[in-house]
């Protein structure tokens, strides 16, 4: 089983890339559990909710039996968000971020226009948050690539690296 995580700041094209990759490989993608969780709570949450979101995301990932899992999110999202919003990160999220759950992380650059969404919070800090994602992936020694620009070039670069993993 190959697991690919799409990550990055809000409104950086993660879900669009997931949809395209899942169509290419003819597999369902694993949605971002945070979105499902926050839709139920009308976007309201406190720091302990982030652990519950992490548990839900982990369950979604580990229960999939697909040969290729394309995941709309990884755990660095929760690590960065918790540190950014609350000034600290729970032990649970810190530990899960360190686990080697994905074969490849695809970090989306926020170089596309912001799309308003009731669950999104920070249109003005995407570049700073992107740097935090990059730092987290490096610090935790994750295998990752950065995609940017038009959607077509993001797909092409992603497929190039996924194909390398599939050939191993």
C-alpha positions in Angstrom: 0.0 0.0 0.0 1.3 3.4 -0.9 0.1 6.5 1.1 0.4 10.0 -0.3 -0.4 13.0 1.9 -1.4 16.3 0.4 -0.6 19.1 2.8 -0.2 22.9 3.0 -1.9 26.0 4.2 -5.6 26.8 3.8 -6.7 27.4 0.2 -3.5 26.1 -1.4 -5.2 23.6 -3.8 -4.9 20.5 -1.6 -8.4 19.1 -2.2 -8.3 19.9 -6.0 -5.0 18.0 -6.2 -6.4 15.1 -4.2 -9.4 14.8 -6.6 -7.2 14.8 -9.7 -4.8 12.2 -8.3 -7.6 10.0 -7.1 -9.2 10.2 -10.6 -5.8 9.4 -12.2 -5.3 6.3 -10.1 -9.0 5.4 -10.0 -9.1 5.4 -6.2 -11.1 7.3 -3.7 -9.2 9.9 -1.7 -9.3 10.1 2.0 -10.9 13.5 2.9 -9.7 15.9 5.5 -11.3 14.7 8.8 -11.1 18.2 10.2 -13.5 19.5 7.7 -16.1 16.8 8.5 -15.6 17.4 12.3 -15.9 21.2 12.0 -19.0 21.0 9.8 -20.7 19.2 12.7 -19.5 21.8 15.2 -20.3 24.8 13.0 -16.6 25.6 12.8 -16.2 25.9 16.6 -13.4 24.1 18.3 -11.0 24.2 21.2 -7.5 22.8 21.4 -8.6 19.3 22.8 -10.7 18.9 19.6 -7.5 18.8 17.6 -6.6 15.5 19.2 -10.1 14.1 18.3 -9.6 15.3 14.7 -6.2 13.6 14.7 -7.7 10.3 15.9 -10.5 10.5 13.3 -7.9 11.2 10.5 -5.7 8.3 11.7 -8.7 6.0 11.7 -9.6 7.1 8.1 -6.1 6.5 6.9 -5.5 3.1 8.6 -8.8 1.6 7.7 -8.4 2.2 4.0 -7.6 -0.9 1.9 -6.9 0.8 -1.3 -3.6 0.1 -3.1 -2.9 3.8 -3.2 -4.2 6.2 -0.5 -4.4 9.8 -1.5 -5.0 11.7 1.8 -6.3 15.2 1.9 -4.2 16.3 4.9 -1.5 15.0 7.2 -0.8 15.4 10.8 1.6 18.4 10.4 -1.6 20.4 9.7 -2.7 19.8 13.3 0.7 20.3 14.8 1.1 23.7 13.0 -2.4 24.8 13.7 -2.2 24.0 17.4 1.2 25.8 17.8 0.0 28.7 15.7 -3.4 29.2 17.4 -2.8 27.9 20.9 1.0 28.3 21.4 1.6 24.6 22.1 1.0 21.1 20.7 -0.5 18.1 22.6 1.7 15.0 23.2 -0.7 12.9 21.1 -0.3 15.2 18.0 3.5 15.5 18.6 3.9 11.8 18.6 1.7 11.1 15.6 3.5 13.7 13.5 6.7 11.8 14.1 5.3 8.5 12.8 6.2 7.4 9.3 2.7 7.0 8.0 3.1 8.3 4.4 5.4 7.4 1.5 5.3 10.9 0.2 4.0 14.3 1.4 3.1 16.8 -1.3 3.3 20.3 0.1 1.1 22.8 -1.8 2.4 26.4 -2.2 -0.2 29.1 -1.5 0.5 30.8 -4.8 -3.1 30.5 -6.0 -5.9 32.9 -5.2 -7.6 32.6 -1.8 -11.1 31.0 -1.9 -13.4 32.1 0.8 -14.8 29.2 2.9 -16.7 29.4 6.2 -14.2 27.0 7.8 -11.1 28.9 6.7 -9.5 31.3 9.1 -6.3 32.9 7.8 -6.1 34.4 4.3 -3.3 36.8 5.2 -0.8 34.3 6.8 -0.6 31.6 4.2 3.0 32.3 3.2 4.2 32.2 6.9 2.2 29.0 7.5 3.7 27.4 4.4 7.2 28.0 5.9 6.0 26.3 9.1 4.9 23.3 7.0 8.2 23.1 5.3 10.0 23.3 8.7 7.9 20.6 10.2 8.4 18.2 7.2 12.2 18.8 7.4 12.3 18.5 11.2 10.4 15.2 11.1 12.5 13.9 8.2 9.6 13.4 5.9 9.9 12.5 2.2 8.3 15.5 0.5 8.1 17.6 -2.6 6.7 21.1 -3.1 4.3 21.8 -5.9 3.4 25.2 -7.1 1.9 27.1 -10.0 -1.0 26.1 -12.2 -2.9 22.9 -11.4 -1.6 21.1 -14.5 2.0 21.5 -13.3 1.1 20.4 -9.8 -0.4 17.2 -11.1 2.5 16.5 -13.5 5.1 17.0 -10.7 3.1 14.9 -8.2 2.7 12.1 -10.7 6.3 12.1 -11.6 7.3 11.5 -7.9 4.5 9.0 -7.2 5.5 7.0 -10.2 9.0 6.7 -8.8 7.6 5.4 -5.6 5.4 2.9 -7.4 8.4 1.5 -9.3 10.3 0.7 -6.2 
